[in-house]
Amino acid sequence: MAQLLKVLKWIFLGLLIVGAAFAGLERLAAERIEVVELIAANDAGEKQITRLWVVDDEGLAYLRVGANGSGWYDRILMNDSVEVVRDGVTAQYRVQARPEKSVRINELMEQKYTWGDTLIAAMIGSREGSIPLELQPL
C-alpha cells in the first residue's frame, strides 16, 4: 500500500510539472511578440483590459476572434468604440468584423506569431471560422 501511494504521489507530481510547463509554454507563445491592450466597457460600464495579438494589412490593424466568440468580443459589440493601447499609445477605434479577410489575416497572424500561433490553434481546435476585426481609427 505504501508503494502504491508513493507511485501515485510521483504521478501527481509529474502531472503538475507537465501542466506548469504547458502553461508556461502557452504564456511564452502568447506574449513573446507584439501584444496590444483592448479596453472596452462591460455591461456594468466597467472598463476591462484584454491582451490580444494584432497584425497590419493595407494600413489598418486587425484583431482576430474565434468562431465561438469571447467575452472581450461581446464587450466590443456593446460599445460604439474601444480603446487600444499599442506601443504605449492609446487610440480610439470603431471595430468592424471583416470575415471576408479571414484567410489573409490568418496568414498574417501565422507569419508574425509563428509557432505561437500554431500552438494556440492546436490548443483551441483550429483557426477555422475565426473572424478578423478591423480597427478603424476615430
C-alpha positions in Angstrom: 0.0 0.0 0.0 2.8 2.4 0.8 4.4 1.7 -2.5 1.2 2.5 -4.3 0.8 5.8 -2.5 4.4 6.6 -3.4 3.8 5.9 -7.1 0.6 7.9 -7.1 2.4 10.8 -5.5 5.1 10.7 -8.2 2.4 10.5 -10.9 0.6 13.5 -9.4 3.8 15.5 -9.1 4.7 14.6 -12.7 1.3 15.8 -13.9 1.7 19.1 -12.0 5.1 19.7 -13.6 3.8 18.9 -17.1 0.8 21.2 -16.5 3.0 24.1 -15.3 5.4 23.6 -18.2 2.5 23.6 -20.7 1.0 26.8 -19.1 4.4 28.5 -19.2 4.8 27.5 -22.9 1.4 28.9 -23.7 2.2 32.2 -21.9 5.6 32.4 -23.8 3.8 31.7 -27.1 1.2 34.4 -26.4 3.4 37.2 -25.1 6.7 36.8 -27.0 5.8 39.1 -29.9 3.6 42.2 -30.1 0.6 42.3 -27.9 -1.9 45.2 -27.7 -4.3 46.0 -24.9 -8.0 46.3 -25.9 -10.0 48.4 -23.4 -13.8 48.1 -23.6 -16.5 48.6 -21.0 -18.6 45.7 -19.9 -22.4 45.8 -19.3 -21.9 47.4 -15.9 -19.8 50.2 -17.5 -16.5 49.0 -16.0 -13.5 49.1 -18.3 -11.9 45.7 -19.0 -8.5 45.2 -20.4 -7.7 42.2 -22.7 -4.3 41.5 -24.2 -4.5 40.5 -27.9 -2.4 39.8 -31.0 -2.6 42.3 -33.8 -1.5 42.4 -37.4 -1.5 45.2 -40.0 -2.8 44.9 -43.6 -3.3 47.7 -46.1 -2.8 50.4 -43.5 -5.2 49.1 -40.9 -4.8 47.0 -37.8 -6.7 43.7 -37.2 -7.5 41.6 -34.2 -9.0 38.1 -34.6 -11.8 36.4 -32.6 -12.5 32.7 -32.7 -15.7 31.4 -34.3 -17.2 30.8 -30.9 -16.7 34.4 -29.8 -15.4 35.6 -26.5 -16.1 37.9 -23.6 -13.8 40.6 -25.0 -15.7 40.4 -28.3 -19.0 40.7 -26.5 -17.7 43.9 -24.9 -16.7 45.3 -28.3 -20.3 44.6 -29.5 -21.7 46.5 -26.5 -19.6 49.7 -27.3 -19.6 52.2 -30.2 -15.9 52.4 -29.9 -13.0 50.9 -27.9 -9.5 52.0 -26.9 -6.4 50.1 -28.0 -3.0 50.6 -26.5 -0.2 49.8 -28.9 3.4 50.7 -28.4 2.4 52.8 -25.4 0.0 54.9 -27.4 -3.8 54.8 -26.7 -6.2 55.5 -29.5 -10.0 55.2 -30.1 -11.3 52.8 -32.7 -14.6 51.6 -34.2 -14.4 47.8 -34.8 -15.8 46.2 -37.9 -16.0 42.4 -38.5 -14.4 41.5 -41.8 -15.0 37.8 -42.3 -14.1 38.1 -46.0 -10.5 38.7 -44.9 -10.2 35.6 -42.7 -7.7 33.8 -44.9 -5.5 36.8 -45.3 -5.5 37.8 -41.6 -4.9 34.2 -40.5 -1.9 34.1 -42.8 -0.5 37.3 -41.4 -1.0 36.1 -37.9 0.8 32.9 -38.6 3.7 34.7 -40.3 4.0 37.2 -37.4 3.4 34.9 -34.4 5.0 31.7 -36.0 5.0 28.7 -33.7 2.9 30.5 -31.1 0.0 30.8 -33.5 0.3 27.1 -34.3 0.4 26.2 -30.6 -2.6 28.3 -29.7 -4.5 27.0 -32.7 -3.8 23.4 -31.6 -5.0 24.2 -28.0 -8.3 25.7 -29.1 -9.0 23.4 -32.1 -8.2 25.5 -35.2 -8.5 28.9 -36.7 -11.3 27.8 -39.0 -14.2 30.3 -38.7 -12.2 32.9 -37.0 -13.3 36.5 -37.7 -10.9 39.4 -38.4 -11.8 42.6 -36.6 -10.7 45.7 -38.4 -9.7 48.6 -36.2 -10.9 51.8 -37.8 -9.4 54.9 -36.2 -11.7 57.6 -34.9 
